[in-house]
Amino acid sequence: MKQETFFELNSYHVALAIVGAIVILARWLPRLISKREPAAAPLMILFGAGATLSIPDLPTLPDPRQTPLPWELVSELTVIVALFAAGMRIDRLRPWRKWTPTLRMLGIAMPLTILAVAVLGTQIAGLTIGGAILLGAVLAPTDPVLAADVQVGPPHEGDQHPVRFTLTTEAGLNDGLAFPFVYLGLLVAAEGFNPTGWALDWLLRDVLYRILVGVVMGWLGGKALGYVLFTIPKGALLAETGSGVIALAGVLLCYGSTEMAEGYGFISVAILGLTLRRMEEDHHFHRRLHDFSESIEDALTALLLVALGSVLPLLFADLNWRHFIVALVLLVVIRPVSGWIALLNTDLDYRSRAVASVYGVRGIGSIYYLCYAGSKLEFINENQLWSLVGLVILLSTILHGFSVGWAMERLKRE
């Protein structure tokens, strides 16, 4: 029997300890200088990158460009739980007029962002047309995971400021609505820019059918889950057990069944949350479901952000000055301007329009989309795409994370 060395350091255990330390420090350090909600996301990414660069012999995570599946699965689970929680946060759907800014952000701002990023991708970053369309689709949606600081409060808290409502509902629905453009990028990459050959099929299948199935399956799933929770059996309701795991079970059932029906599962789980929240609206179980989902989301997000930071040195090996131009123009010009255009002539005042336009953080959803596309097709510019997406996520979490608390407090005061 081989004799073990006393106090021999196992690299795996060292990695676990480092991850734990990074998450605690990222949550704790901002509290030393501010009482606002800590901007932990950028710190987790930066500390993860710092640990990789400064500590030798750490276990290396798989490169998402070479092994996308683990990244795809974890980011997918994180996003679907976040989308369900976003739906559960909406206490009141009416008056319907307050959905106008959301619909404009989805129908105007997001397509404008995709188009502008695609043009930048071809003209500045040197991407192919398919790769540029994919880049636009990956970076257009507001992330439901990292946008939590600008979303409405948990069920029954009643904090539904119009800006928070707009950003919550936008983040809840735009991930699924970006998927048709992901498929468009895949089509162009595989078949060339020849719309006569695939445009009708893309419109009927990837736009109309998949969106419709997502909405219907989410509504049916919410009604069915509400029936199981709050109606049968009388006298022994499942909701009275207080087990929050039913949230995760319902999300997985709805998402999986929607994907089997070739619909958009991201849309279905957001609609699931919205629909379930309308069932027995005053029941305390809604808050338990939300809090349980949020705990899962927070844990998965922390692990993903530290993991992303740890592989950024690899991804940034292909960075050049053109990537910085594209990333900065997206964050400080394209998103704010497209959002501002979309929100013209709405009920939002000047400052509210500005906040809703600026604070569209990019994050976990972008990782999932790029992994999903990479698993379907090998893109010529895949290394550049990953460099750009990693840079945008890092810059977005820094720019938005360290300013959002101040912006939302000022908006609330005024």
N, C-alpha and C positions, 0 to 999 in steps of 0.2 A: 504494500500500500504506500502510495506516494505521500510523504510527509508535507503538510501544508505549512507555509510560512506564517507565523503569527502576525496579525495586522496586515496581511497582504491585501492590497487594494484591488478590488474588482472593478474594472472600468464601467461595467453596467451599473453597479451601485453608485459609483461616483457620478455617473450621468443622472441617475434619479435624484441624488442629493442636489446637484446643480440645478436641475429643472425646478425642484421645490424652492430652492433659494431664490431663483430668478423670479418666480411668480410672487413670492412674498415681498421681495424687494420692490418689484414693479408696482405692487399695490400699496406698499407702505411709504416709500420714499416721497411721493408727491404730497403726502399728508404733512410732511415737515414744513412745506412752504405754502400750502393752500388747504382750505377746508372744503373746496369743491370736490366733486366726484373725481377720483384719480384718473389721469390719462395713462392707464397701464398698458394699453395695446402697443404703442410705439416703444415703450421701455422693454417689454418682453421680447420684441423683435431685435432691438439693439443689443440687449443683454445676451440673447441667444447667439447672435453673430459674434459678440465679444468672447463668449465662452469657447466657441469653436476656434477662434483665431489665437486665443491665449493659453488654452489648456491642451497639452498634447495627449494623444492616444485616447481621446474620447470616442465612444462608439459612433460611427457615422450613420446617419439616416440615408435611406435610398434616394438617389437623385431623382426628382420628379420628372425630369426629361427622359430618363432611362427606365424608371420603374414608377409609372404614374398611379398604379392601382391602389396602393395603401393611402396615398394622398387623396385620391378621388373618393374613396369610401369614407374616410374620416371627415373630409370637408363636406361631403354630401349629407352625412348624418347631422353635422353641425348646422347646416343651412336649413334642413327640413324641420328640425326642432325649433330653430329661431323663427321660421316662418309661421309655424303653429302658434308660438308664443306671441308673435306680433298680432295675429288675428284675435287671440284671446284678450289682448289689451284694449280693444275697442269696445268701450261700454255702450256707446250710442251711435247708431248708424245715421240717424236723422238729425236735422233736416238734410235732405239729399243734396241741397245746394253746396254743403261744405265739402262734397266730393269733387267739385269742379276743379280745384287746384290739383288734386291727385290725378284726375283723368287727363288734365293738360300736361302734367309732368310725364305721364306714361305715353300719351299720344303725340306729344310735340317734342318735349325736351329729350327723351330717350332716343328717338330716331335721329334727331339733329346731332346728338352726341355721337352716335354710331357712325353717321355719315362723315362728320368732321374728323373723327379719329381715324377712320379708314383712309381719308384723303391724306392726313398727316403721315399715316403709315406707309403709303406708297410714295409720296413725294419727298419725305424727309428721312424716314427710317429705312427706305429701300425694300419694303416688304412686297411680296406678291399680292395680287388683288384678293385672293382667297385668304391669305394670312392677315391682310389689313382689315377685311370685313370681320374676321374672327376676333382680331384685337379690339375692334370697336364694340362688338357684342360682349366680349369678356369684361371690358372696362366701363361699359355704359351704366349698368345697374347700381343703385345705391345698396350697399351691403346690409342685409337685415341683422347680421351678427354684430358688426362693429358700430352700427348706427344706434345702438341702444340708448346712448346718452341724449339723443335728440328725439326719442320716441315718447309716446304717452306713457303714463304710469300704469301699474298693475291694475287688474280688475277691481272695481269699487272705489278706486281712489279719485276718480273724476277729473284728473288733470289732462284735459283734452284741448289745450291751446291749439288754435288753427294751424300753426307751423308744425307743432308736434304731430298733430293728426295727419297732416299732409305727408310728412317724412315717414311716419309709421306705415301708412297705407301704401305709399309709393314703394318703400322697401319690401313690404309684404307681397306686392304683386309684380314688381318689375323683374324679379329673377326669372319667373316663368315666362314672362313676355319677351325676355331677351333670347330665349332658346330658339325661336324661329330664325334669328339672325346667326346663331351658332351653326345651325344646320345650313343656312345659306352660305356661310364661309366654307363649310365642308363640301357643299355641292360645287362651288366655284373652284375650289382647290382640286377636286377630283375630275370635274368635267369641263372646266374652263368657263370663261365669262361668255356664255352663250345662252341668254335667257329664254330663247325660243325652245330650247331643248328641255328645260326643267322648271320654268317659272310657274306654269299652271299647277304642276304637281306639288311644288313647294307651297304655293298659296293655299291649295285645297287641303293638303295633308298636314304640313308643318305649321301653318298659321291657323286656319279655321278649325280643322278637325281636332287637333291636339289641344288647342285652347278650350274649345267647347267641352271636350271630355274632361279636362282638368276641372273646369267649373262645376260640371254636373256631378262628377264623382266626389268632389269636396263637399258639395251641398248634401248629397245623399249620405256621405259618411258622417257629416255633422249631425244630421237628423237621426241616423241609426245609433250613433254613439250616445247622443242625448237621451234617446229612448231607453237604451240599456242602463244608463246611469241614473235617470231620474223617474222612470215610469214603472218598470217591471224588475223584480217582483214587488208588489205593494207591501209595505211593512218591513222590507229588508233591502232597501235600495243600495245599490253598489256605491253611490255617491256618499252614503253615510259611513262607509268603512274608512274614508279618508286616505286611501291608498293612491298616491299620485302617479304610480307606475302606469295607471290606465292611460295617462296622457301619451306616454311613449308608445304604448301598445296601439292606441288609436291612430297615432301618426304613422307608425310603420304599416299598419293594415291599410290605411287610406292611400299612402304613397305607393306601396307595392302594388296594390290592385289597380291604381291609375296607370302606373307604368306598364303593367301587363296589358291594359287596354290601349296602349300606345298614346296615352294622354300625357300632359305635363304634370308630373307629380308635385313640382314646386307650387304651381297654382292651386292644386287640390288641397294641400295641407294648409295653405293660407286661408282658403275658403272654409276648410274644416274648422279652423279656429274661430273665424267670424260666425259661422253657423252655430257651432256648439255654444258660443257665448250668448246667443239669443235664447237658449233653452234654459228655463228656470233662472232668469237673469240675476236674481238676488241671492241665489244659493251660494253659501260660503265655499263650496267645492271648486268653483271657478278659480278662486284665488289660489287654492292648493294646487290645482292642475298647472296654473301659470308658474307658480314658484318652483315646482318640481322640474318643469321644462326648462326654466331659466337656469336652475342649478346645473343641469346636464349641459346646457349650452355654454355656460361660463367655464366649466371644466374642460370641455372639448376645445373651446376657443383658446384657452390658455396654453394647452398642449400644442395646438396647431401654430400659434404665433411664435412660441419658443422654437418649434421645429422649423418654421419658415426662416427665422433668424439664423438658425444653425446652418442652413443650406444657401443663404444669400451670398456668402463668399464664392460659392461655386457658380451661382447664377450670374453674379456680377462680373465674372471673368470676361463676358462678351459685351459689356457695356461700352458705349462710346458717347460722344457729346450729342449726337442726334437723338439718342434715347432720352437724355435729360430735357431736350427741347420739347419732345412729344409729351413727356410726363408733366412738365410744368405748364405747358399750354393747355393740356386737358384739365388740370386741377384749378388753374387760376383764370382761364379764359373760357374754354369750351363749356364746361359744366355750369359756371355762373351765368354766362351769357344765354345759353340755351334754356336754363331754368327761368331766367328773367323774362325772356321772350314768351315762354309758355305761360307764365303767371300774370302777364299783362291783362288788364281789365277783369281781374278777379277781386274778391272782397278783401284780399290781403293788402295791408298797407305797405308803404315803401320799405320799412325795416324788415317786416315779416317776409316780403318777397326776397329780400337780400339774403336772409338767413336760410330760407328754404332752398334758394338757388345754390348757395355756396356749400352747405353741409351735406353733400352726397358722398359719404366716405366709401372708398373701395377696399375690399378685403377678402374674406373667406370665399365668397361666391365666385370671385375671379379665379381663385385657385382651382375650384371644382370644374368650372367651365373649361379651363385650359387642359386639365387632366383628362376630362371627358373627350375633348376634341383630339388630344394626343393619342388616346387609346383607340380612336376610330381611324385616324389617318396620320401618316407621317408628313408633317409640313416641312417645306424647304427651309423656312425661317424659324424653326422651332426654338432654337437657342436664343434668338433675338426676341421672340415673343415672351419667353420666360424672363429674360433680363428686364424687358419693359414692364411686364406685369409686377414682378418683384419690386422694381423701383417705384412704380405708382403706388403700390400698397404701402411701402415704407414712407414715402413722402406724404401720402394721404393721412396715414395715422398720425404722423408728426404734426402736420399743418392743422388738421381738424381736431386731433386729440387734445392738443395743448391750448386750444382757443374756444372749444365748444362750450365749456362750462361758463366762461365769461359771457359769451354771446347769448346763451339761453337765459342767464340771470338778468342781463340787461334788457332783453326782450320782454321778460316777465314783468320787470319793474315798470317799463314804459307802456 
